[in-house]
Amino acid sequence: LQVVESGGGFVQPGGSLRLSCAASGGTFVGDDMVAWYRQAPGKEREVIGTITWDAGSRHYADSMRGRFTIYRNYHENRAWLHMNGLKPEDTAIYYCNIQRDSVVYWGQGTQVTVSS
């Protein structure tokens, strides 16, 4: 199973982006949990939130509530991270991972740069 993130890019402050997380070489299954993280330059990786594939139950880090929304789409076989009101401090590499049967599969990340 390979995890592939996409959708990053350059955006001005106040803008929005939607990042995608796909399971390449496989598909999401019921008990999967998808987590989104980010890592800013010179900082540790931090969790944004999680979603369970089957039930769609979502949890967010306290600092990420409000501007970030995680959801999944069965038909597209993807999980998404929608970000609004982006700020320069949101500049980071954004990662998703799939947690399945006590194994965590990470993607390579997608760069998001917020700048005027």
PyRosetta script that sets phi, psi and omega in degrees:
from pyrosetta import init, pose_from_sequence

init()
pose = pose_from_sequence("LQVVESGGGFVQPGGSLRLSCAASGGTFVGDDMVAWYRQAPGKEREVIGTITWDAGSRHYADSMRGRFTIYRNYHENRAWLHMNGLKPEDTAIYYCNIQRDSVVYWGQGTQVTVSS")
pose.set_psi(1, 129.0)
pose.set_omega(1, 176.2)
pose.set_phi(2, -118.6)
pose.set_psi(2, 141.2)
pose.set_omega(2, -179.9)
pose.set_phi(3, -106.0)
pose.set_psi(3, 130.2)
pose.set_omega(3, -176.3)
pose.set_phi(4, -127.3)
pose.set_psi(4, 119.1)
pose.set_omega(4, 174.3)
pose.set_phi(5, -96.7)
pose.set_psi(5, 150.0)
pose.set_omega(5, 175.1)
pose.set_phi(6, -154.4)
pose.set_psi(6, 169.4)
pose.set_omega(6, 176.3)
pose.set_phi(7, 104.9)
pose.set_psi(7, -5.0)
pose.set_omega(7, 178.5)
pose.set_phi(8, -70.3)
pose.set_psi(8, 171.9)
pose.set_omega(8, 179.1)
pose.set_phi(9, 164.9)
pose.set_psi(9, -161.8)
pose.set_omega(9, -178.2)
pose.set_phi(10, -102.3)
pose.set_psi(10, 132.0)
pose.set_omega(10, -179.3)
pose.set_phi(11, -143.8)
pose.set_psi(11, 148.5)
pose.set_omega(11, 178.7)
pose.set_phi(12, -81.0)
pose.set_psi(12, 155.6)
pose.set_omega(12, 177.0)
pose.set_phi(13, -54.3)
pose.set_psi(13, 137.9)
pose.set_omega(13, -177.3)
pose.set_phi(14, 90.8)
pose.set_psi(14, -9.5)
pose.set_omega(14, -178.1)
pose.set_phi(15, -80.8)
pose.set_psi(15, -178.6)
pose.set_omega(15, -178.1)
pose.set_phi(16, -129.3)
pose.set_psi(16, 154.1)
pose.set_omega(16, 173.0)
pose.set_phi(17, -145.6)
pose.set_psi(17, 152.0)
pose.set_omega(17, 174.1)
pose.set_phi(18, -124.5)
pose.set_psi(18, 120.5)
pose.set_omega(18, -179.7)
pose.set_phi(19, -100.6)
pose.set_psi(19, 145.3)
pose.set_omega(19, -178.2)
pose.set_phi(20, -112.7)
pose.set_psi(20, 146.5)
pose.set_omega(20, 174.6)
pose.set_phi(21, -128.3)
pose.set_psi(21, 117.1)
pose.set_omega(21, -178.3)
pose.set_phi(22, -117.9)
pose.set_psi(22, 151.7)
pose.set_omega(22, 176.9)
pose.set_phi(23, -102.4)
pose.set_psi(23, 96.5)
pose.set_omega(23, -177.7)
pose.set_phi(24, -80.9)
pose.set_psi(24, 139.8)
pose.set_omega(24, -179.1)
pose.set_phi(25, 76.4)
pose.set_psi(25, 14.8)
pose.set_omega(25, -179.9)
pose.set_phi(26, -176.0)
pose.set_psi(26, -160.5)
pose.set_omega(26, -180.0)
pose.set_phi(27, -146.9)
pose.set_psi(27, 158.1)
pose.set_omega(27, 174.4)
pose.set_phi(28, -67.6)
pose.set_psi(28, 145.7)
pose.set_omega(28, 176.9)
pose.set_phi(29, -126.0)
pose.set_psi(29, 167.3)
pose.set_omega(29, -167.2)
pose.set_phi(30, -50.4)
pose.set_psi(30, -45.2)
pose.set_omega(30, -174.0)
pose.set_phi(31, -88.1)
pose.set_psi(31, 3.1)
pose.set_omega(31, 179.8)
pose.set_phi(32, -63.3)
pose.set_psi(32, 145.6)
pose.set_omega(32, 168.3)
pose.set_phi(33, -120.0)
pose.set_psi(33, 130.9)
pose.set_omega(33, 178.7)
pose.set_phi(34, -106.0)
pose.set_psi(34, 131.4)
pose.set_omega(34, 178.9)
pose.set_phi(35, -122.7)
pose.set_psi(35, 143.8)
pose.set_omega(35, 174.1)
pose.set_phi(36, -111.3)
pose.set_psi(36, 135.6)
pose.set_omega(36, 177.7)
pose.set_phi(37, -131.0)
pose.set_psi(37, 167.9)
pose.set_omega(37, 169.8)
pose.set_phi(38, -146.1)
pose.set_psi(38, 156.0)
pose.set_omega(38, 177.8)
pose.set_phi(39, -137.8)
pose.set_psi(39, 112.9)
pose.set_omega(39, 178.4)
pose.set_phi(40, -84.9)
pose.set_psi(40, 157.3)
pose.set_omega(40, 180.0)
pose.set_phi(41, -54.8)
pose.set_psi(41, 126.8)
pose.set_omega(41, 177.5)
pose.set_phi(42, 76.6)
pose.set_psi(42, 7.5)
pose.set_omega(42, -178.8)
pose.set_phi(43, -122.9)
pose.set_psi(43, 164.5)
pose.set_omega(43, 177.2)
pose.set_phi(44, -77.6)
pose.set_psi(44, 156.9)
pose.set_omega(44, 176.1)
pose.set_phi(45, -67.1)
pose.set_psi(45, 136.4)
pose.set_omega(45, -179.6)
pose.set_phi(46, -127.6)
pose.set_psi(46, 148.0)
pose.set_omega(46, -178.9)
pose.set_phi(47, -81.5)
pose.set_psi(47, 141.4)
pose.set_omega(47, 175.0)
pose.set_phi(48, -98.0)
pose.set_psi(48, -49.5)
pose.set_omega(48, 179.5)
pose.set_phi(49, 174.4)
pose.set_psi(49, 178.5)
pose.set_omega(49, -177.7)
pose.set_phi(50, -136.7)
pose.set_psi(50, 161.2)
pose.set_omega(50, 173.5)
pose.set_phi(51, -145.4)
pose.set_psi(51, 137.5)
pose.set_omega(51, 174.1)
pose.set_phi(52, -86.6)
pose.set_psi(52, 138.9)
pose.set_omega(52, -172.4)
pose.set_phi(53, -66.2)
pose.set_psi(53, -47.6)
pose.set_omega(53, -172.9)
pose.set_phi(54, -71.6)
pose.set_psi(54, -55.7)
pose.set_omega(54, -174.8)
pose.set_phi(55, -84.3)
pose.set_psi(55, -19.8)
pose.set_omega(55, -177.8)
pose.set_phi(56, 71.3)
pose.set_psi(56, 23.0)
pose.set_omega(56, -179.9)
pose.set_phi(57, -75.6)
pose.set_psi(57, 128.7)
pose.set_omega(57, -173.9)
pose.set_phi(58, -115.5)
pose.set_psi(58, 144.8)
pose.set_omega(58, 174.0)
pose.set_phi(59, -138.5)
pose.set_psi(59, 141.9)
pose.set_omega(59, -179.0)
pose.set_phi(60, -125.5)
pose.set_psi(60, 148.4)
pose.set_omega(60, 168.7)
pose.set_phi(61, -64.4)
pose.set_psi(61, 145.1)
pose.set_omega(61, -175.8)
pose.set_phi(62, -55.0)
pose.set_psi(62, -39.3)
pose.set_omega(62, -176.4)
pose.set_phi(63, -73.4)
pose.set_psi(63, -10.5)
pose.set_omega(63, -176.0)
pose.set_phi(64, -105.7)
pose.set_psi(64, -2.5)
pose.set_omega(64, -178.8)
pose.set_phi(65, -68.6)
pose.set_psi(65, 141.2)
pose.set_omega(65, 172.3)
pose.set_phi(66, 108.0)
pose.set_psi(66, -50.2)
pose.set_omega(66, -175.4)
pose.set_phi(67, -103.9)
pose.set_psi(67, -9.4)
pose.set_omega(67, -177.1)
pose.set_phi(68, -119.0)
pose.set_psi(68, 135.8)
pose.set_omega(68, 177.9)
pose.set_phi(69, -131.5)
pose.set_psi(69, 129.0)
pose.set_omega(69, 177.5)
pose.set_phi(70, -108.3)
pose.set_psi(70, 135.3)
pose.set_omega(70, 174.5)
pose.set_phi(71, -151.7)
pose.set_psi(71, 168.7)
pose.set_omega(71, 178.9)
pose.set_phi(72, -133.9)
pose.set_psi(72, 157.0)
pose.set_omega(72, -178.5)
pose.set_phi(73, -130.3)
pose.set_psi(73, 115.3)
pose.set_omega(73, -178.7)
pose.set_phi(74, -59.6)
pose.set_psi(74, -46.3)
pose.set_omega(74, -172.9)
pose.set_phi(75, -66.8)
pose.set_psi(75, -35.8)
pose.set_omega(75, 178.8)
pose.set_phi(76, -85.3)
pose.set_psi(76, -11.8)
pose.set_omega(76, -177.9)
pose.set_phi(77, 54.2)
pose.set_psi(77, 46.5)
pose.set_omega(77, -179.0)
pose.set_phi(78, -141.4)
pose.set_psi(78, 153.8)
pose.set_omega(78, 168.0)
pose.set_phi(79, -110.0)
pose.set_psi(79, 153.6)
pose.set_omega(79, -172.9)
pose.set_phi(80, -132.3)
pose.set_psi(80, 151.0)
pose.set_omega(80, 170.4)
pose.set_phi(81, -125.1)
pose.set_psi(81, 114.4)
pose.set_omega(81, 179.0)
pose.set_phi(82, -102.3)
pose.set_psi(82, 127.4)
pose.set_omega(82, -176.1)
pose.set_phi(83, -121.4)
pose.set_psi(83, 129.8)
pose.set_omega(83, 178.9)
pose.set_phi(84, -117.4)
pose.set_psi(84, 162.2)
pose.set_omega(84, 174.1)
pose.set_phi(85, 53.2)
pose.set_psi(85, 45.4)
pose.set_omega(85, -173.9)
pose.set_phi(86, -65.3)
pose.set_psi(86, 144.3)
pose.set_omega(86, -178.1)
pose.set_phi(87, -121.6)
pose.set_psi(87, 158.3)
pose.set_omega(87, 177.8)
pose.set_phi(88, -54.4)
pose.set_psi(88, -33.0)
pose.set_omega(88, 179.8)
pose.set_phi(89, -72.6)
pose.set_psi(89, -5.5)
pose.set_omega(89, 173.4)
pose.set_phi(90, -84.2)
pose.set_psi(90, -4.8)
pose.set_omega(90, 177.3)
pose.set_phi(91, -60.8)
pose.set_psi(91, 123.8)
pose.set_omega(91, -174.8)
pose.set_phi(92, -175.1)
pose.set_psi(92, 171.3)
pose.set_omega(92, 165.6)
pose.set_phi(93, -92.0)
pose.set_psi(93, 129.8)
pose.set_omega(93, -177.9)
pose.set_phi(94, -105.5)
pose.set_psi(94, 131.1)
pose.set_omega(94, -177.2)
pose.set_phi(95, -122.3)
pose.set_psi(95, 149.0)
pose.set_omega(95, 164.2)
pose.set_phi(96, -120.4)
pose.set_psi(96, 158.2)
pose.set_omega(96, 171.1)
pose.set_phi(97, -138.0)
pose.set_psi(97, 157.6)
pose.set_omega(97, 177.8)
pose.set_phi(98, -116.5)
pose.set_psi(98, 123.0)
pose.set_omega(98, 178.7)
pose.set_phi(99, -102.2)
pose.set_psi(99, 117.0)
pose.set_omega(99, -174.9)
pose.set_phi(100, -142.0)
pose.set_psi(100, 123.1)
pose.set_omega(100, 176.4)
pose.set_phi(101, 51.0)
pose.set_psi(101, 47.2)
pose.set_omega(101, 176.9)
pose.set_phi(102, 67.9)
pose.set_psi(102, 9.8)
pose.set_omega(102, 175.4)
pose.set_phi(103, -110.9)
pose.set_psi(103, 138.8)
pose.set_omega(103, 179.5)
pose.set_phi(104, -113.1)
pose.set_psi(104, 123.6)
pose.set_omega(104, 179.7)
pose.set_phi(105, -107.5)
pose.set_psi(105, 124.9)
pose.set_omega(105, -178.1)
pose.set_phi(106, -107.8)
pose.set_psi(106, 148.3)
pose.set_omega(106, 170.6)
pose.set_phi(107, -92.2)
pose.set_psi(107, -178.7)
pose.set_omega(107, -177.8)
pose.set_phi(108, -86.1)
pose.set_psi(108, -12.5)
pose.set_omega(108, 178.4)
pose.set_phi(109, 91.7)
pose.set_psi(109, 160.6)
pose.set_omega(109, 175.9)
pose.set_phi(110, -134.9)
pose.set_psi(110, 135.3)
pose.set_omega(110, -174.5)
pose.set_phi(111, -81.9)
pose.set_psi(111, 132.3)
pose.set_omega(111, 172.2)
pose.set_phi(112, -119.3)
pose.set_psi(112, 125.2)
pose.set_omega(112, 178.6)
pose.set_phi(113, -122.4)
pose.set_psi(113, 122.9)
pose.set_omega(113, -179.7)
pose.set_phi(114, -112.4)
pose.set_psi(114, 113.5)
pose.set_omega(114, -175.9)
pose.set_phi(115, -159.7)
pose.set_psi(115, 150.3)
pose.set_omega(115, 175.4)
pose.set_phi(116, -94.3)
pose.dump_pdb("model.pdb")
